[in-house]
Amino acid sequence: TMKDLKVLVSSNDFPDDGLQILRKHFTVLQSRYSHFGEEGANKNKEELLNLVPGCSALVWVSHHPITKELLDKAGPELKMVATASAGYNHCNVEELKARNIKLSNTPNVLSSAVAEVAVTLMLAAARRMTENLEQVRRGEWEIGFGKVLGQEIRGSTVGIIGLGGIGQAVVKRLAGFEVAKFVYTGHKEKPEGKALGANFVSLDELLAQSDFIVLAVPLTSETKHMINSNTLGKMKSNAILVNVGRGDLVDQEALYNALKDKKIYAAGLDVTTPEPLPKNDKLLSLPNIFILPHIGSATVTTRNEMATLAANNVVNALSGKPLITPILD
Ligand SMILES: O=CC(=O)O
């Protein structure tokens, strides 16, 4: 029966909404650790290798890679991996495909939460929040009529790289900000672009025109380091770069140089390479960068929805129904 099937939840912090669905149908195993901190990550990895043999599905709650070693340990019972994330660059798609293992992700349910963080980063970078917060902490306020001045979203051109669910949600959230022009780029023109009043342009056009550039594409071999010294060099000197995708979309050395030399105005990042970013990383020495610890989808509502969707994908996979949000079905 289904109840005999073992489902492994890879982390100790998977929301109850998802656990309850899984427990109703399956025998649930769960790691006692999460992947944070070096010690946690090692214990988590070790424990997962011990728990995985004979499991029918994995619910992957963190972004550490799904290795061949883990899949070998799992053995032939493994039919399904449900990652509780929109991105699946850590999921070894080729290997899963070769083994006939299904894969689902959790798109859409997180778009508005991630878009809220994108807008937060636009504002925080544009209004120099890192410098301003440091002034308050030091008790040395430098704000004057003509000092520490920022940029506005009003009247700006906002360029979205990747008009998928998140990119579209960013445009919608900016509806009240009096943006002068929205442009976007990607593989192809999208019908949603017209409805949102966003013009499809080439990457070069977007880089040349935009005052704000929002990265909302998945990490693939094609998008890796798409922001590099060459593309940074095509941006306006007042450009503000925001990344809510994956750290590796950006060549961080090139970004550091562009920010230090004021080739662009500022950056706001929710994702970095590596994560956590070491506290002595030179990006953190810059005044014109605002960095968050990958919190895009980290709200109560969205994490519950992600957990529910991941769990329901597992239920469907193991009862022979089509996946709700398939990557491999
Ligand atoms: O980074 C978060 C996600 O891909 O959902």
The ligand as a MOL file (V3000), in Angstrom:
LIG
                    3D

  0  0  0     0  0            999 V3000
M  V30 BEGIN CTAB
M  V30 COUNTS 5 4 0 0 0
M  V30 BEGIN ATOM
M  V30 1 O 15.6360 30.2340 -4.5630 0
M  V30 2 C 14.5520 29.8150 -4.3820 0
M  V30 3 C 13.8190 29.0470 -5.3320 0
M  V30 4 O 14.3610 28.6700 -6.3800 0
M  V30 5 O 12.6560 28.7620 -5.0390 0
M  V30 END ATOM
M  V30 BEGIN BOND
M  V30 1 2 1 2
M  V30 2 1 2 3
M  V30 3 2 3 4
M  V30 4 1 3 5
M  V30 END BOND
M  V30 END CTAB
M  END
